[in-house]
Amino acid sequence: MTFITAARFDKDTFEKHEEVRTKADAVQKHLEDIALDVGLDPERNVTRTDTGDEIRIGVSEYMDQYYREAPGAWRHY
């Protein structure tokens, strides 16, 4: 499955600073919560990946498409 990057953190900074890890956890939790809000499985639609240089948090293509097309005031431009 392909994932769209929603947040990225420098790996060195992520490993050295607790506040960065806390922020990453909060972002991932938020994405998991909004997946649950529409009935999506968070484990299949939200991921954290270590690319070597970065820690990336992503959402599935399906979840990305769903939220791009869904009506509502959640959008930020």
N, C-alpha and C positions, 0 to 999 in steps of 0.2 A: 504494500500500500504506500502511496506517496503522501507525504505530509508537507504542509505549507508552514514555513517558519513564522511564528507569532512573536517570539522574543529570543534574543541571543545575548550571551554573556561571555566576556573574555574568560577563558578557562583559568588562567593564572590568577586573575582577580577573584573569580568564583571560589577557587580553592583557598585563597588567603584571607578572605573577608566574610565573616559570618553574616553581615547585613546584606551582602549580595546573594548569598545562599538563601537567606530568609525571603528576599524579594523574589527570587526565582521560584521558590516554593509557593509563594502567594500567587504569582502569575499562573503557575500550573494548576493550583487549586481553583482559581477563578475560572479557568478554561474548563476544568472538569465539572465544576458546578453548572456552568451554562450548557454544557453537553447534557447533563442530567435534566436540566430544565425542559429540554425538548425531546427527551426520551432516548438520547444516544448513549451508548456504552462508553464511558470515559476511557477505559483501558484500550479500546480500539480506535478512539478518535483524538486522543491527546497523548503526546509522547515527549520524552526528554532524551536528547541524543548528545553524546560526546563526540565531536568531530576531530578532536585532537587539539585544535586551537580555540574552539568555542564550545559552550554548552548551549544547545538550542532546544527551545520548547516549541512544538509544532502542533497543528491541528490537521486532521485528515482533509483531503480534498472535498469530500462530501460535506463535512461540517463547515468548511470555509464557504462552499457554494451555498449551503443552506442559509448561513447568516448574511451572506451578500444579498440574497434574494428575499429574505424574510422582511416583512413590514415591521415598522416600529422605530422607536426613538433611540435605540442602542447604537446606531451608526455614528461614527466620528469621521468627519472629512477634514 
